[in-house]
Amino acid sequence: MMMKHLVAGALVASLVLTGSVQVFADEAVKTVKQSKKKSTGKTYSEIEFIKMFSHKNRQQVSAALGKPVEIAQASKPSDAERSVASMGQSVDQTKVDHVEMWYYKNLVRADAKRTYTKTELTFVNDNCQNIAYFNEAKK
């Protein structure tokens, strides 16, 4: 059942982010700033979160949600050039994208009673290009 919610959340996030719709969350950012509390206790529905933070830059997200609990840098796989070349595409060595993932905890509701334990926002060249929700395995 949980996997169903996870897959559905990832699918919805991918569809909204890859579409041509760009939703601006300026009002939401202003509202959060005015309330002077950074995401403490505030949760979002899946679609609401996507609409508010898709295509936002790091400064806008940080202003609305505060500092992430974790930041990770993406690294290029060791065999990336050969894999791309095998698909018949050329590799542009001059263009380097900066990819960074920000992680927040317990921000997005899976349903009325549960929240996802982790939310990942992936920034490519300072724009939020992907949002994923998931639950970490309990250790």
C-alpha positions as MATLAB code, in Angstrom:
seq = 'MMMKHLVAGALVASLVLTGSVQVFADEAVKTVKQSKKKSTGKTYSEIEFIKMFSHKNRQQVSAALGKPVEIAQASKPSDAERSVASMGQSVDQTKVDHVEMWYYKNLVRADAKRTYTKTELTFVNDNCQNIAYFNEAKK';
ca = [
       0.000    0.000    0.000;
       2.814    2.407    0.901;
       4.621    1.589   -2.348;
       1.456    2.546   -4.221;
       1.483    6.011   -2.597;
       5.200    6.389   -3.206;
       4.937    5.519   -6.887;
       1.864    7.712   -7.331;
       3.599   10.662   -5.649;
       6.722   10.296   -7.771;
       4.653    9.960  -10.939;
       2.589   13.052  -10.202;
       5.699   15.054   -9.314;
       7.443   13.987  -12.528;
       4.435   14.772  -14.718;
       3.915   18.215  -13.253;
       7.602   19.117  -13.373;
       8.160   17.942  -16.923;
       5.051   19.677  -18.246;
       5.069   23.135  -19.697;
       3.122   24.529  -16.729;
       5.120   26.844  -14.534;
       3.364   27.812  -11.345;
       4.586   30.724   -9.286;
       4.586   30.519   -5.510;
       5.302   34.163   -4.797;
       2.123   34.504   -2.736;
       2.964   31.389   -0.733;
       6.481   32.653   -0.089;
       5.088   36.002    1.101;
       2.571   34.264    3.352;
       5.243   32.118    4.978;
       7.501   35.148    5.469;
       4.674   37.104    7.061;
       3.844   34.327    9.496;
       7.501   34.364   10.641;
       7.640   30.631   11.160;
       9.574   28.475    8.766;
       7.645   25.278    8.040;
       7.387   24.316   11.710;
       4.310   22.139   11.810;
       3.230   23.209    8.301;
       2.504   20.371    5.911;
       1.450   20.405    2.270;
      -0.547   18.096    0.044;
       1.477   16.510   -2.755;
       0.018   18.661   -5.538;
       0.107   21.836   -3.437;
       3.819   21.319   -2.750;
       4.598   20.699   -6.425;
       2.693   23.787   -7.527;
       4.367   25.968   -4.912;
       7.985   24.941   -5.451;
       8.350   23.704   -9.058;
      10.823   25.790  -11.025;
      11.706   27.944   -8.017;
      15.297   28.868   -7.258;
      17.120   27.938   -4.062;
      16.614   31.372   -2.530;
      12.826   31.217   -2.978;
      12.602   27.701   -1.551;
      14.842   28.572    1.375;
      12.763   31.675    2.143;
       9.591   29.572    2.298;
      10.831   26.354    3.913;
      13.962   27.346    5.783;
      17.264   25.526    5.719;
      17.113   21.893    4.525;
      18.081   19.136    6.961;
      20.515   17.731    4.378;
      22.158   18.864    1.126;
      23.798   16.486   -1.353;
      25.761   17.105   -4.548;
      25.169   14.930   -7.591;
      28.136   13.201   -9.136;
      28.559   12.030  -12.702;
      28.775    8.245  -13.093;
      32.271    7.059  -13.972;
      31.232    5.583  -17.326;
      28.816    8.342  -18.407;
      30.643    9.477  -21.566;
      30.881    5.984  -23.001;
      27.205    5.254  -22.248;
      26.046    8.461  -23.947;
      28.340    7.847  -26.917;
      26.964    4.300  -27.304;
      23.496    5.844  -27.786;
      24.850    7.866  -30.717;
      24.888   11.193  -28.887;
      27.843   13.502  -28.502;
      29.064   14.638  -25.106;
      29.471   18.390  -24.650;
      32.435   18.695  -22.284;
      32.067   22.486  -22.073;
      28.604   22.434  -20.484;
      28.596   21.411  -16.850;
      25.305   21.394  -14.974;
      25.304   22.005  -11.238;
      22.956   19.491   -9.596;
      22.135   19.674   -5.905;
      19.527   17.862   -3.817;
      17.875   19.385   -0.752;
      16.118   17.188    1.786;
      13.338   18.139    4.200;
      11.542   15.925    6.720;
       7.807   15.462    7.299;
       6.648   18.255    4.983;
       4.278   16.537    2.557;
       1.135   14.572    3.434;
       0.676   11.139    1.904;
      -2.928   11.148    3.134;
      -4.947   12.686    5.964;
      -3.117   10.732    8.679;
       0.430   10.250    7.380;
       3.284   12.355    5.998;
       6.225   11.256    3.909;
       9.327   11.118    6.093;
      11.531   12.730    3.445;
      11.042   15.193    0.604;
      13.787   15.702   -1.989;
      14.022   18.820   -4.146;
      16.544   18.529   -6.993;
      17.982   21.798   -8.274;
      19.635   21.898  -11.701;
      21.497   25.160  -12.273;
      19.540   26.796   -9.393;
      16.037   25.772  -10.564;
      13.953   23.122   -8.825;
      13.523   20.535  -11.587;
      12.376   17.475   -9.628;
      10.472   16.803   -6.425;
      10.236   13.370   -4.825;
       8.554   12.150   -1.659;
       9.491    8.941    0.087;
       9.598    7.116    3.372;
      12.916    5.979    4.720;
      13.191    2.409    5.918;
      13.180    2.181    9.699;
      16.418    0.842   11.097;
];
